[in-house]
Amino acid sequence: MVCLFVQIRCKPGTAYDVADAIALREIHSELYSVSGEFDLLMKMYVPEGQDVGRYINDNLLNVPGIERTYTTQTFKAF
């Protein structure tokens, strides 16, 4: 599995709705409300053999209220 951290910026006033929609999809390992440039921080695992970009497009980016994302892919845990 590929571990990703996805920062999510929501349209104003939609952070709770976006978080609820993500939670219902059960695509995350952890989901946090955060301060700063982004509203939410999500840790997710992409199944082995899946195209990371397509998986994000098909399972996350069509959630209403998401304005922008910034994805960081991990390689090794220490």
N, CA, C and O atoms as a Tripos MOL2 file, in Angstrom:
@<TRIPOS>MOLECULE
protein
  312   311    78     0     0
PROTEIN
NO_CHARGES

@<TRIPOS>ATOM
      1 N           0.8380   -1.1790    0.0000 N.3       1 MET1
      2 CA          0.0000    0.0000    0.0000 C.3       1 MET1
      3 C           0.8840    1.2430    0.0000 C.2       1 MET1
      4 O           1.9710    1.2500    0.5770 O.2       1 MET1
      5 N           0.4030    2.2770   -0.6490 N.am      2 VAL2
      6 CA          1.1130    3.5490   -0.7050 C.3       2 VAL2
      7 C           0.4530    4.5060    0.2780 C.2       2 VAL2
      8 O          -0.7540    4.7420    0.2160 O.2       2 VAL2
      9 N           1.2630    5.0560    1.1920 N.am      3 CYS3
     10 CA          0.7410    5.9890    2.1830 C.3       3 CYS3
     11 C           0.8570    7.4130    1.6570 C.2       3 CYS3
     12 O           1.9200    7.8370    1.2030 O.2       3 CYS3
     13 N          -0.2530    8.1450    1.7260 N.am      4 LEU4
     14 CA         -0.2970    9.5380    1.2790 C.3       4 LEU4
     15 C          -0.8260   10.4170    2.3990 C.2       4 LEU4
     16 O          -1.6510    9.9940    3.2090 O.2       4 LEU4
     17 N          -0.3340   11.6490    2.4300 N.am      5 PHE5
     18 CA         -0.9220   12.6900    3.2540 C.3       5 PHE5
     19 C          -1.5010   13.7200    2.2920 C.2       5 PHE5
     20 O          -0.7940   14.2300    1.4230 O.2       5 PHE5
     21 N          -2.7730   14.0220    2.4460 N.am      6 VAL6
     22 CA         -3.4490   14.9510    1.5430 C.3       6 VAL6
     23 C          -3.9580   16.1360    2.3580 C.2       6 VAL6
     24 O          -4.7710   15.9730    3.2670 O.2       6 VAL6
     25 N          -3.4730   17.3220    2.0220 N.am      7 GLN7
     26 CA         -3.9830   18.5500    2.6170 C.3       7 GLN7
     27 C          -5.1340   19.0330    1.7370 C.2       7 GLN7
     28 O          -5.0220   19.0460    0.5110 O.2       7 GLN7
     29 N          -6.2270   19.4260    2.3600 N.am      8 ILE8
     30 CA         -7.4340   19.7740    1.6210 C.3       8 ILE8
     31 C          -7.8860   21.1760    1.9990 C.2       8 ILE8
     32 O          -8.0970   21.4800    3.1730 O.2       8 ILE8
     33 N          -8.0300   22.0210    0.9910 N.am      9 ARG9
     34 CA         -8.6180   23.3480    1.2010 C.3       9 ARG9
     35 C         -10.0680   23.2650    0.7370 C.2       9 ARG9
     36 O         -10.3560   22.8210   -0.3740 O.2       9 ARG9
     37 N         -10.9670   23.6970    1.6030 N.am     10 CYS10
     38 CA        -12.3940   23.6400    1.3100 C.3      10 CYS10
     39 C         -12.9150   25.0210    0.9450 C.2      10 CYS10
     40 O         -12.3500   26.0410    1.3400 O.2      10 CYS10
     41 N         -13.9910   25.0340    0.1910 N.am     11 LYS11
     42 CA        -14.6830   26.2950   -0.0570 C.3      11 LYS11
     43 C         -15.1650   26.8200    1.2900 C.2      11 LYS11
     44 O         -15.5060   26.0250    2.1650 O.2      11 LYS11
     45 N         -15.2020   28.1390    1.4790 N.am     12 PRO12
     46 CA        -15.6020   28.6970    2.7700 C.3      12 PRO12
     47 C         -16.9260   28.1150    3.2730 C.2      12 PRO12
     48 O         -17.9140   28.0380    2.5420 O.2      12 PRO12
     49 N         -16.9110   27.7140    4.5340 N.am     13 GLY13
     50 CA        -18.1080   27.2010    5.1740 C.3      13 GLY13
     51 C         -18.4420   25.7470    4.8980 C.2      13 GLY13
     52 O         -19.5020   25.2740    5.3090 O.2      13 GLY13
     53 N         -17.5520   25.0170    4.2020 N.am     14 THR14
     54 CA        -17.8790   23.6360    3.8300 C.3      14 THR14
     55 C         -16.9970   22.5800    4.4840 C.2      14 THR14
     56 O         -17.1600   21.3940    4.1960 O.2      14 THR14
     57 N         -16.0750   22.9660    5.3490 N.am     15 ALA15
     58 CA        -15.1080   22.0080    5.9030 C.3      15 ALA15
     59 C         -15.7880   20.8290    6.5990 C.2      15 ALA15
     60 O         -15.3760   19.6830    6.4190 O.2      15 ALA15
     61 N         -16.8270   21.1020    7.3900 N.am     16 TYR16
     62 CA        -17.5060   20.0100    8.0920 C.3      16 TYR16
     63 C         -18.2370   19.0950    7.1110 C.2      16 TYR16
     64 O         -18.2420   17.8770    7.2880 O.2      16 TYR16
     65 N         -18.8410   19.6610    6.0980 N.am     17 ASP17
     66 CA        -19.5260   18.8460    5.0870 C.3      17 ASP17
     67 C         -18.5350   17.9900    4.3050 C.2      17 ASP17
     68 O         -18.8020   16.8220    4.0230 O.2      17 ASP17
     69 N         -17.3910   18.5750    3.9580 N.am     18 VAL18
     70 CA        -16.3500   17.8260    3.2420 C.3      18 VAL18
     71 C         -15.8400   16.6910    4.1110 C.2      18 VAL18
     72 O         -15.7130   15.5600    3.6410 O.2      18 VAL18
     73 N         -15.5460   16.9780    5.3770 N.am     19 ALA19
     74 CA        -15.0600   15.9410    6.2870 C.3      19 ALA19
     75 C         -16.0910   14.8190    6.4300 C.2      19 ALA19
     76 O         -15.7240   13.6440    6.4280 O.2      19 ALA19
     77 N         -17.3620   15.1610    6.5540 N.am     20 ASP20
     78 CA        -18.4180   14.1470    6.6590 C.3      20 ASP20
     79 C         -18.4830   13.2780    5.4030 C.2      20 ASP20
     80 O         -18.6290   12.0590    5.4930 O.2      20 ASP20
     81 N         -18.3740   13.9090    4.2390 N.am     21 ALA21
     82 CA        -18.4310   13.1670    2.9770 C.3      21 ALA21
     83 C         -17.2400   12.2170    2.8420 C.2      21 ALA21
     84 O         -17.3960   11.0870    2.3790 O.2      21 ALA21
     85 N         -16.0600   12.6710    3.2410 N.am     22 ILE22
     86 CA        -14.8700   11.8130    3.1920 C.3      22 ILE22
     87 C         -15.0340   10.6410    4.1530 C.2      22 ILE22
     88 O         -14.7310    9.4990    3.8080 O.2      22 ILE22
     89 N         -15.5140   10.9270    5.3550 N.am     23 ALA23
     90 CA        -15.6970    9.8660    6.3480 C.3      23 ALA23
     91 C         -16.6540    8.7910    5.8390 C.2      23 ALA23
     92 O         -16.4270    7.6030    6.0720 O.2      23 ALA23
     93 N         -17.7170    9.1900    5.1520 N.am     24 LEU24
     94 CA        -18.6770    8.2280    4.6180 C.3      24 LEU24
     95 C         -18.0730    7.3430    3.5310 C.2      24 LEU24
     96 O         -18.5110    6.2090    3.3370 O.2      24 LEU24
     97 N         -17.0820    7.8520    2.8300 N.am     25 ARG25
     98 CA        -16.4450    7.0680    1.7530 C.3      25 ARG25
     99 C         -15.4470    6.0460    2.2920 C.2      25 ARG25
    100 O         -15.0630    5.1140    1.5850 O.2      25 ARG25
    101 N         -15.0270    6.2220    3.5520 N.am     26 GLU26
    102 CA        -14.0900    5.2960    4.1980 C.3      26 GLU26
    103 C         -12.8110    5.0920    3.3850 C.2      26 GLU26
    104 O         -12.3420    3.9650    3.2270 O.2      26 GLU26
    105 N         -12.2540    6.1840    2.8750 N.am     27 ILE27
    106 CA        -11.0190    6.1020    2.0940 C.3      27 ILE27
    107 C          -9.8050    6.5700    2.8900 C.2      27 ILE27
    108 O          -8.6830    6.5380    2.3860 O.2      27 ILE27
    109 N         -10.0240    7.0030    4.1190 N.am     28 HIS28
    110 CA         -8.9400    7.5710    4.9120 C.3      28 HIS28
    111 C          -8.5690    6.6640    6.0810 C.2      28 HIS28
    112 O          -9.3550    5.8380    6.5450 O.2      28 HIS28
    113 N          -7.3370    6.8580    6.5300 N.am     29 SER29
    114 CA         -6.8820    6.2230    7.7540 C.3      29 SER29
    115 C          -7.1140    7.1690    8.9240 C.2      29 SER29
    116 O          -7.5710    6.7640    9.9930 O.2      29 SER29
    117 N          -6.7830    8.4570    8.6940 N.am     30 GLU30
    118 CA         -6.9720    9.4990    9.7000 C.3      30 GLU30
    119 C          -7.3850   10.7760    8.9800 C.2      30 GLU30
    120 O          -6.9690   11.0260    7.8490 O.2      30 GLU30
    121 N          -8.2060   11.5800    9.6470 N.am     31 LEU31
    122 CA         -8.6680   12.8380    9.0680 C.3      31 LEU31
    123 C          -8.7440   13.8800   10.1750 C.2      31 LEU31
    124 O          -9.4120   13.6740   11.1880 O.2      31 LEU31
    125 N          -8.0530   15.0020    9.9770 N.am     32 TYR32
    126 CA         -7.9560   16.0430   10.9950 C.3      32 TYR32
    127 C          -8.3790   17.3980   10.4440 C.2      32 TYR32
    128 O          -8.1770   17.6990    9.2670 O.2      32 TYR32
    129 N          -8.9580   18.1950   11.3010 N.am     33 SER33
    130 CA         -9.1420   19.6160   11.0370 C.3      33 SER33
    131 C          -7.8380   20.2850   11.4550 C.2      33 SER33
    132 O          -7.3130   20.0010   12.5310 O.2      33 SER33
    133 N          -7.3140   21.1700   10.6150 N.am     34 VAL34
    134 CA         -6.0160   21.7950   10.9080 C.3      34 VAL34
    135 C          -6.0920   23.3010   10.6910 C.2      34 VAL34
    136 O          -7.0130   23.8090   10.0510 O.2      34 VAL34
    137 N          -5.1150   23.9910   11.2330 N.am     35 SER35
    138 CA         -5.0060   25.4330   11.0070 C.3      35 SER35
    139 C          -4.0270   25.6880    9.8700 C.2      35 SER35
    140 O          -3.2600   24.8050    9.4870 O.2      35 SER35
    141 N          -4.0600   26.8870    9.3430 N.am     36 GLY36
    142 CA         -3.1210   27.2560    8.2910 C.3      36 GLY36
    143 C          -3.7890   27.3980    6.9430 C.2      36 GLY36
    144 O          -4.9770   27.7080    6.8470 O.2      36 GLY36
    145 N          -3.0110   27.1680    5.9060 N.am     37 GLU37
    146 CA         -3.4680   27.3800    4.5320 C.3      37 GLU37
    147 C          -4.5440   26.3780    4.1050 C.2      37 GLU37
    148 O          -5.3600   26.6750    3.2330 O.2      37 GLU37
    149 N          -4.5430   25.2000    4.7180 N.am     38 PHE38
    150 CA         -5.5100   24.1560    4.3830 C.3      38 PHE38
    151 C          -6.4330   23.9160    5.5660 C.2      38 PHE38
    152 O          -6.1030   24.2820    6.6940 O.2      38 PHE38
    153 N          -7.5850   23.3080    5.3200 N.am     39 ASP39
    154 CA         -8.5960   23.0870    6.3540 C.3      39 ASP39
    155 C          -8.5570   21.6890    6.9560 C.2      39 ASP39
    156 O          -8.8510   21.5060    8.1370 O.2      39 ASP39
    157 N          -8.1940   20.7090    6.1410 N.am     40 LEU40
    158 CA         -8.1910   19.3160    6.5850 C.3      40 LEU40
    159 C          -6.8700   18.6510    6.2010 C.2      40 LEU40
    160 O          -6.2340   19.0150    5.2120 O.2      40 LEU40
    161 N          -6.4770   17.6740    7.0050 N.am     41 LEU41
    162 CA         -5.3000   16.8510    6.7050 C.3      41 LEU41
    163 C          -5.7450   15.4030    6.7820 C.2      41 LEU41
    164 O          -6.2610   14.9540    7.8050 O.2      41 LEU41
    165 N          -5.5400   14.6750    5.6880 N.am     42 MET42
    166 CA         -5.9890   13.2920    5.6100 C.3      42 MET42
    167 C          -4.8040   12.3790    5.3520 C.2      42 MET42
    168 O          -3.9630   12.6510    4.4950 O.2      42 MET42
    169 N          -4.7530   11.2900    6.1080 N.am     43 LYS43
    170 CA         -3.7910   10.2190    5.8370 C.3      43 LYS43
    171 C          -4.5780    9.1020    5.1760 C.2      43 LYS43
    172 O          -5.6150    8.6730    5.6810 O.2      43 LYS43
    173 N          -4.0790    8.6400    4.0540 N.am     44 MET44
    174 CA         -4.7890    7.5750    3.3440 C.3      44 MET44
    175 C          -3.8010    6.5840    2.7560 C.2      44 MET44
    176 O          -2.6350    6.9090    2.5360 O.2      44 MET44
    177 N          -4.2750    5.3830    2.5070 N.am     45 TYR45
    178 CA         -3.4760    4.3440    1.8820 C.3      45 TYR45
    179 C          -4.1260    3.9480    0.5640 C.2      45 TYR45
    180 O          -5.3090    3.6140    0.5130 O.2      45 TYR45
    181 N          -3.3370    3.9900   -0.4900 N.am     46 VAL46
    182 CA         -3.8050    3.5810   -1.8130 C.3      46 VAL46
    183 C          -3.4270    2.1140   -1.9920 C.2      46 VAL46
    184 O          -2.2680    1.7490   -1.7930 O.2      46 VAL46
    185 N          -4.3800    1.2740   -2.3620 N.am     47 PRO47
    186 CA         -4.0860   -0.1470   -2.5310 C.3      47 PRO47
    187 C          -2.9600   -0.3870   -3.5410 C.2      47 PRO47
    188 O          -2.8310    0.3210   -4.5400 O.2      47 PRO47
    189 N          -2.1590   -1.3990   -3.2480 N.am     48 GLU48
    190 CA         -1.0370   -1.7620   -4.1160 C.3      48 GLU48
    191 C          -1.5330   -2.0240   -5.5350 C.2      48 GLU48
    192 O          -2.5470   -2.6940   -5.7310 O.2      48 GLU48
    193 N          -0.8250   -1.5010   -6.5060 N.am     49 GLY49
    194 CA         -1.1710   -1.6980   -7.9030 C.3      49 GLY49
    195 C          -2.1290   -0.6670   -8.4630 C.2      49 GLY49
    196 O          -2.3430   -0.6250   -9.6750 O.2      49 GLY49
    197 N          -2.7130    0.1670   -7.6130 N.am     50 GLN50
    198 CA         -3.6230    1.2190   -8.0750 C.3      50 GLN50
    199 C          -2.8170    2.4420   -8.5050 C.2      50 GLN50
    200 O          -1.8010    2.7680   -7.8910 O.2      50 GLN50
    201 N          -3.2630    3.1040   -9.5380 N.am     51 ASP51
    202 CA         -2.6660    4.3670   -9.9550 C.3      51 ASP51
    203 C          -3.0570    5.4370   -8.9380 C.2      51 ASP51
    204 O          -4.2420    5.6880   -8.7200 O.2      51 ASP51
    205 N          -2.0550    6.0660   -8.3160 N.am     52 VAL52
    206 CA         -2.3000    7.0260   -7.2370 C.3      52 VAL52
    207 C          -3.1650    8.1960   -7.7110 C.2      52 VAL52
    208 O          -4.1350    8.5600   -7.0470 O.2      52 VAL52
    209 N          -2.8200    8.7770   -8.8430 N.am     53 GLY53
    210 CA         -3.5700    9.9140   -9.3550 C.3      53 GLY53
    211 C          -5.0150    9.5710   -9.6640 C.2      53 GLY53
    212 O          -5.9250   10.3280   -9.3250 O.2      53 GLY53
    213 N          -5.2240    8.4490  -10.2950 N.am     54 ARG54
    214 CA         -6.5890    8.0320  -10.6290 C.3      54 ARG54
    215 C          -7.3810    7.7170   -9.3630 C.2      54 ARG54
    216 O          -8.5630    8.0470   -9.2730 O.2      54 ARG54
    217 N          -6.7370    7.0830   -8.3910 N.am     55 TYR55
    218 CA         -7.4190    6.7510   -7.1350 C.3      55 TYR55
    219 C          -7.8940    8.0210   -6.4310 C.2      55 TYR55
    220 O          -9.0220    8.0790   -5.9420 O.2      55 TYR55
    221 N          -7.0320    9.0350   -6.3810 N.am     56 ILE56
    222 CA         -7.4170   10.3080   -5.7620 C.3      56 ILE56
    223 C          -8.5250   10.9790   -6.5560 C.2      56 ILE56
    224 O          -9.4990   11.4620   -5.9780 O.2      56 ILE56
    225 N          -8.3850   11.0120   -7.8750 N.am     57 ASN57
    226 CA         -9.4290   11.6190   -8.7170 C.3      57 ASN57
    227 C         -10.7770   10.9270   -8.5420 C.2      57 ASN57
    228 O         -11.8050   11.5900   -8.4100 O.2      57 ASN57
    229 N         -10.7720    9.6160   -8.5400 N.am     58 ASP58
    230 CA        -12.0210    8.8510   -8.4950 C.3      58 ASP58
    231 C         -12.6610    8.8080   -7.1080 C.2      58 ASP58
    232 O         -13.8780    8.6700   -6.9930 O.2      58 ASP58
    233 N         -11.8470    8.9250   -6.0540 N.am     59 ASN59
    234 CA        -12.3710    8.7080   -4.7110 C.3      59 ASN59
    235 C         -12.3900    9.9430   -3.8170 C.2      59 ASN59
    236 O         -13.0740    9.9460   -2.7930 O.2      59 ASN59
    237 N         -11.6580   10.9860   -4.1780 N.am     60 LEU60
    238 CA        -11.5940   12.1580   -3.3080 C.3      60 LEU60
    239 C         -12.0040   13.4540   -4.0010 C.2      60 LEU60
    240 O         -12.8230   14.2050   -3.4720 O.2      60 LEU60
    241 N         -11.4550   13.7160   -5.1590 N.am     61 LEU61
    242 CA        -11.6140   15.0390   -5.7680 C.3      61 LEU61
    243 C         -13.0280   15.3460   -6.2540 C.2      61 LEU61
    244 O         -13.3200   16.4830   -6.6240 O.2      61 LEU61
    245 N         -13.8970   14.3540   -6.2570 N.am     62 ASN62
    246 CA        -15.2830   14.6160   -6.6340 C.3      62 ASN62
    247 C         -16.1810   14.8810   -5.4150 C.2      62 ASN62
    248 O         -17.4050   14.9250   -5.5400 O.2      62 ASN62
    249 N         -15.5670   15.0560   -4.2430 N.am     63 VAL63
    250 CA        -16.3290   15.4370   -3.0450 C.3      63 VAL63
    251 C         -16.7060   16.9160   -3.1860 C.2      63 VAL63
    252 O         -15.8250   17.7520   -3.3870 O.2      63 VAL63
    253 N         -17.9820   17.2510   -3.0860 N.am     64 PRO64
    254 CA        -18.3910   18.6520   -3.1960 C.3      64 PRO64
    255 C         -17.7750   19.4960   -2.0720 C.2      64 PRO64
    256 O         -17.7440   19.0840   -0.9120 O.2      64 PRO64
    257 N         -17.2880   20.6790   -2.4410 N.am     65 GLY65
    258 CA        -16.7260   21.6050   -1.4700 C.3      65 GLY65
    259 C         -15.2140   21.6410   -1.4320 C.2      65 GLY65
    260 O         -14.6350   22.5290   -0.8060 O.2      65 GLY65
    261 N         -14.5560   20.6880   -2.0940 N.am     66 ILE66
    262 CA        -13.0930   20.7170   -2.1290 C.3      66 ILE66
    263 C         -12.6560   21.7470   -3.1590 C.2      66 ILE66
    264 O         -13.0720   21.7060   -4.3170 O.2      66 ILE66
    265 N         -11.8230   22.6580   -2.7240 N.am     67 GLU67
    266 CA        -11.3260   23.7190   -3.5940 C.3      67 GLU67
    267 C          -9.9430   23.3880   -4.1500 C.2      67 GLU67
    268 O          -9.6560   23.6720   -5.3130 O.2      67 GLU67
    269 N          -9.0800   22.7810   -3.3140 N.am     68 ARG68
    270 CA         -7.6970   22.5010   -3.7140 C.3      68 ARG68
    271 C          -7.1380   21.4250   -2.8040 C.2      68 ARG68
    272 O          -7.5370   21.3190   -1.6440 O.2      68 ARG68
    273 N          -6.2120   20.6210   -3.3270 N.am     69 THR69
    274 CA         -5.5130   19.6340   -2.5010 C.3      69 THR69
    275 C          -4.0190   19.7230   -2.7480 C.2      69 THR69
    276 O          -3.5670   20.2200   -3.7800 O.2      69 THR69
    277 N          -3.2700   19.2340   -1.7840 N.am     70 TYR70
    278 CA         -1.8150   19.1370   -1.9040 C.3      70 TYR70
    279 C          -1.4440   17.7700   -1.3260 C.2      70 TYR70
    280 O          -1.6400   17.5210   -0.1360 O.2      70 TYR70
    281 N          -0.9120   16.8900   -2.1670 N.am     71 THR71
    282 CA         -0.6510   15.5080   -1.7880 C.3      71 THR71
    283 C           0.8430   15.2570   -1.6320 C.2      71 THR71
    284 O           1.6500   15.6580   -2.4700 O.2      71 THR71
    285 N           1.1910   14.5780   -0.5330 N.am     72 THR72
    286 CA          2.5660   14.1680   -0.2790 C.3      72 THR72
    287 C           2.5880   12.6520   -0.1880 C.2      72 THR72
    288 O           1.8920   12.0590    0.6360 O.2      72 THR72
    289 N           3.3960   12.0250   -1.0460 N.am     73 GLN73
    290 CA          3.5280   10.5780   -1.0220 C.3      73 GLN73
    291 C           4.7010   10.1890   -0.1400 C.2      73 GLN73
    292 O           5.7640   10.8070   -0.2120 O.2      73 GLN73
    293 N           4.5200    9.1750    0.6890 N.am     74 THR74
    294 CA          5.5950    8.7130    1.5530 C.3      74 THR74
    295 C           6.2840    7.5070    0.9270 C.2      74 THR74
    296 O           5.7160    6.8150    0.0830 O.2      74 THR74
    297 N           7.5240    7.2720    1.3620 N.am     75 PHE75
    298 CA          8.2980    6.1630    0.8100 C.3      75 PHE75
    299 C           8.7460    5.1600    1.8680 C.2      75 PHE75
    300 O           8.7100    3.9530    1.6300 O.2      75 PHE75
    301 N           9.1680    5.6500    3.0390 N.am     76 LYS76
    302 CA          9.6910    4.7520    4.0610 C.3      76 LYS76
    303 C           9.4310    5.3310    5.4390 C.2      76 LYS76
    304 O           9.6350    6.5250    5.6580 O.2      76 LYS76
    305 N           8.9830    4.5030    6.3670 N.am     77 ALA77
    306 CA          8.8070    4.9330    7.7530 C.3      77 ALA77
    307 C          10.0560    4.6110    8.5420 C.2      77 ALA77
    308 O          10.6380    3.5420    8.3600 O.2      77 ALA77
    309 N          10.4760    5.4970    9.4020 N.am     78 PHE78
    310 CA         11.6780    5.2750   10.2200 C.3      78 PHE78
    311 C          11.2990    5.0520   11.6600 C.2      78 PHE78
    312 O          12.1720    4.8480   12.5040 O.2      78 PHE78
@<TRIPOS>BOND
     1     1     2 1
     2     2     3 1
     3     3     4 2
     4     3     5 am
     5     5     6 1
     6     6     7 1
     7     7     8 2
     8     7     9 am
     9     9    10 1
    10    10    11 1
    11    11    12 2
    12    11    13 am
    13    13    14 1
    14    14    15 1
    15    15    16 2
    16    15    17 am
    17    17    18 1
    18    18    19 1
    19    19    20 2
    20    19    21 am
    21    21    22 1
    22    22    23 1
    23    23    24 2
    24    23    25 am
    25    25    26 1
    26    26    27 1
    27    27    28 2
    28    27    29 am
    29    29    30 1
    30    30    31 1
    31    31    32 2
    32    31    33 am
    33    33    34 1
    34    34    35 1
    35    35    36 2
    36    35    37 am
    37    37    38 1
    38    38    39 1
    39    39    40 2
    40    39    41 am
    41    41    42 1
    42    42    43 1
    43    43    44 2
    44    43    45 am
    45    45    46 1
    46    46    47 1
    47    47    48 2
    48    47    49 am
    49    49    50 1
    50    50    51 1
    51    51    52 2
    52    51    53 am
    53    53    54 1
    54    54    55 1
    55    55    56 2
    56    55    57 am
    57    57    58 1
    58    58    59 1
    59    59    60 2
    60    59    61 am
    61    61    62 1
    62    62    63 1
    63    63    64 2
    64    63    65 am
    65    65    66 1
    66    66    67 1
    67    67    68 2
    68    67    69 am
    69    69    70 1
    70    70    71 1
    71    71    72 2
    72    71    73 am
    73    73    74 1
    74    74    75 1
    75    75    76 2
    76    75    77 am
    77    77    78 1
    78    78    79 1
    79    79    80 2
    80    79    81 am
    81    81    82 1
    82    82    83 1
    83    83    84 2
    84    83    85 am
    85    85    86 1
    86    86    87 1
    87    87    88 2
    88    87    89 am
    89    89    90 1
    90    90    91 1
    91    91    92 2
    92    91    93 am
    93    93    94 1
    94    94    95 1
    95    95    96 2
    96    95    97 am
    97    97    98 1
    98    98    99 1
    99    99   100 2
   100    99   101 am
   101   101   102 1
   102   102   103 1
   103   103   104 2
   104   103   105 am
   105   105   106 1
   106   106   107 1
   107   107   108 2
   108   107   109 am
   109   109   110 1
   110   110   111 1
   111   111   112 2
   112   111   113 am
   113   113   114 1
   114   114   115 1
   115   115   116 2
   116   115   117 am
   117   117   118 1
   118   118   119 1
   119   119   120 2
   120   119   121 am
   121   121   122 1
   122   122   123 1
   123   123   124 2
   124   123   125 am
   125   125   126 1
   126   126   127 1
   127   127   128 2
   128   127   129 am
   129   129   130 1
   130   130   131 1
   131   131   132 2
   132   131   133 am
   133   133   134 1
   134   134   135 1
   135   135   136 2
   136   135   137 am
   137   137   138 1
   138   138   139 1
   139   139   140 2
   140   139   141 am
   141   141   142 1
   142   142   143 1
   143   143   144 2
   144   143   145 am
   145   145   146 1
   146   146   147 1
   147   147   148 2
   148   147   149 am
   149   149   150 1
   150   150   151 1
   151   151   152 2
   152   151   153 am
   153   153   154 1
   154   154   155 1
   155   155   156 2
   156   155   157 am
   157   157   158 1
   158   158   159 1
   159   159   160 2
   160   159   161 am
   161   161   162 1
   162   162   163 1
   163   163   164 2
   164   163   165 am
   165   165   166 1
   166   166   167 1
   167   167   168 2
   168   167   169 am
   169   169   170 1
   170   170   171 1
   171   171   172 2
   172   171   173 am
   173   173   174 1
   174   174   175 1
   175   175   176 2
   176   175   177 am
   177   177   178 1
   178   178   179 1
   179   179   180 2
   180   179   181 am
   181   181   182 1
   182   182   183 1
   183   183   184 2
   184   183   185 am
   185   185   186 1
   186   186   187 1
   187   187   188 2
   188   187   189 am
   189   189   190 1
   190   190   191 1
   191   191   192 2
   192   191   193 am
   193   193   194 1
   194   194   195 1
   195   195   196 2
   196   195   197 am
   197   197   198 1
   198   198   199 1
   199   199   200 2
   200   199   201 am
   201   201   202 1
   202   202   203 1
   203   203   204 2
   204   203   205 am
   205   205   206 1
   206   206   207 1
   207   207   208 2
   208   207   209 am
   209   209   210 1
   210   210   211 1
   211   211   212 2
   212   211   213 am
   213   213   214 1
   214   214   215 1
   215   215   216 2
   216   215   217 am
   217   217   218 1
   218   218   219 1
   219   219   220 2
   220   219   221 am
   221   221   222 1
   222   222   223 1
   223   223   224 2
   224   223   225 am
   225   225   226 1
   226   226   227 1
   227   227   228 2
   228   227   229 am
   229   229   230 1
   230   230   231 1
   231   231   232 2
   232   231   233 am
   233   233   234 1
   234   234   235 1
   235   235   236 2
   236   235   237 am
   237   237   238 1
   238   238   239 1
   239   239   240 2
   240   239   241 am
   241   241   242 1
   242   242   243 1
   243   243   244 2
   244   243   245 am
   245   245   246 1
   246   246   247 1
   247   247   248 2
   248   247   249 am
   249   249   250 1
   250   250   251 1
   251   251   252 2
   252   251   253 am
   253   253   254 1
   254   254   255 1
   255   255   256 2
   256   255   257 am
   257   257   258 1
   258   258   259 1
   259   259   260 2
   260   259   261 am
   261   261   262 1
   262   262   263 1
   263   263   264 2
   264   263   265 am
   265   265   266 1
   266   266   267 1
   267   267   268 2
   268   267   269 am
   269   269   270 1
   270   270   271 1
   271   271   272 2
   272   271   273 am
   273   273   274 1
   274   274   275 1
   275   275   276 2
   276   275   277 am
   277   277   278 1
   278   278   279 1
   279   279   280 2
   280   279   281 am
   281   281   282 1
   282   282   283 1
   283   283   284 2
   284   283   285 am
   285   285   286 1
   286   286   287 1
   287   287   288 2
   288   287   289 am
   289   289   290 1
   290   290   291 1
   291   291   292 2
   292   291   293 am
   293   293   294 1
   294   294   295 1
   295   295   296 2
   296   295   297 am
   297   297   298 1
   298   298   299 1
   299   299   300 2
   300   299   301 am
   301   301   302 1
   302   302   303 1
   303   303   304 2
   304   303   305 am
   305   305   306 1
   306   306   307 1
   307   307   308 2
   308   307   309 am
   309   309   310 1
   310   310   311 1
   311   311   312 2
@<TRIPOS>SUBSTRUCTURE
     1 MET1         2 RESIDUE 1 A MET
     2 VAL2         6 RESIDUE 1 A VAL
     3 CYS3        10 RESIDUE 1 A CYS
     4 LEU4        14 RESIDUE 1 A LEU
     5 PHE5        18 RESIDUE 1 A PHE
     6 VAL6        22 RESIDUE 1 A VAL
     7 GLN7        26 RESIDUE 1 A GLN
     8 ILE8        30 RESIDUE 1 A ILE
     9 ARG9        34 RESIDUE 1 A ARG
    10 CYS10       38 RESIDUE 1 A CYS
    11 LYS11       42 RESIDUE 1 A LYS
    12 PRO12       46 RESIDUE 1 A PRO
    13 GLY13       50 RESIDUE 1 A GLY
    14 THR14       54 RESIDUE 1 A THR
    15 ALA15       58 RESIDUE 1 A ALA
    16 TYR16       62 RESIDUE 1 A TYR
    17 ASP17       66 RESIDUE 1 A ASP
    18 VAL18       70 RESIDUE 1 A VAL
    19 ALA19       74 RESIDUE 1 A ALA
    20 ASP20       78 RESIDUE 1 A ASP
    21 ALA21       82 RESIDUE 1 A ALA
    22 ILE22       86 RESIDUE 1 A ILE
    23 ALA23       90 RESIDUE 1 A ALA
    24 LEU24       94 RESIDUE 1 A LEU
    25 ARG25       98 RESIDUE 1 A ARG
    26 GLU26      102 RESIDUE 1 A GLU
    27 ILE27      106 RESIDUE 1 A ILE
    28 HIS28      110 RESIDUE 1 A HIS
    29 SER29      114 RESIDUE 1 A SER
    30 GLU30      118 RESIDUE 1 A GLU
    31 LEU31      122 RESIDUE 1 A LEU
    32 TYR32      126 RESIDUE 1 A TYR
    33 SER33      130 RESIDUE 1 A SER
    34 VAL34      134 RESIDUE 1 A VAL
    35 SER35      138 RESIDUE 1 A SER
    36 GLY36      142 RESIDUE 1 A GLY
    37 GLU37      146 RESIDUE 1 A GLU
    38 PHE38      150 RESIDUE 1 A PHE
    39 ASP39      154 RESIDUE 1 A ASP
    40 LEU40      158 RESIDUE 1 A LEU
    41 LEU41      162 RESIDUE 1 A LEU
    42 MET42      166 RESIDUE 1 A MET
    43 LYS43      170 RESIDUE 1 A LYS
    44 MET44      174 RESIDUE 1 A MET
    45 TYR45      178 RESIDUE 1 A TYR
    46 VAL46      182 RESIDUE 1 A VAL
    47 PRO47      186 RESIDUE 1 A PRO
    48 GLU48      190 RESIDUE 1 A GLU
    49 GLY49      194 RESIDUE 1 A GLY
    50 GLN50      198 RESIDUE 1 A GLN
    51 ASP51      202 RESIDUE 1 A ASP
    52 VAL52      206 RESIDUE 1 A VAL
    53 GLY53      210 RESIDUE 1 A GLY
    54 ARG54      214 RESIDUE 1 A ARG
    55 TYR55      218 RESIDUE 1 A TYR
    56 ILE56      222 RESIDUE 1 A ILE
    57 ASN57      226 RESIDUE 1 A ASN
    58 ASP58      230 RESIDUE 1 A ASP
    59 ASN59      234 RESIDUE 1 A ASN
    60 LEU60      238 RESIDUE 1 A LEU
    61 LEU61      242 RESIDUE 1 A LEU
    62 ASN62      246 RESIDUE 1 A ASN
    63 VAL63      250 RESIDUE 1 A VAL
    64 PRO64      254 RESIDUE 1 A PRO
    65 GLY65      258 RESIDUE 1 A GLY
    66 ILE66      262 RESIDUE 1 A ILE
    67 GLU67      266 RESIDUE 1 A GLU
    68 ARG68      270 RESIDUE 1 A ARG
    69 THR69      274 RESIDUE 1 A THR
    70 TYR70      278 RESIDUE 1 A TYR
    71 THR71      282 RESIDUE 1 A THR
    72 THR72      286 RESIDUE 1 A THR
    73 GLN73      290 RESIDUE 1 A GLN
    74 THR74      294 RESIDUE 1 A THR
    75 PHE75      298 RESIDUE 1 A PHE
    76 LYS76      302 RESIDUE 1 A LYS
    77 ALA77      306 RESIDUE 1 A ALA
    78 PHE78      310 RESIDUE 1 A PHE
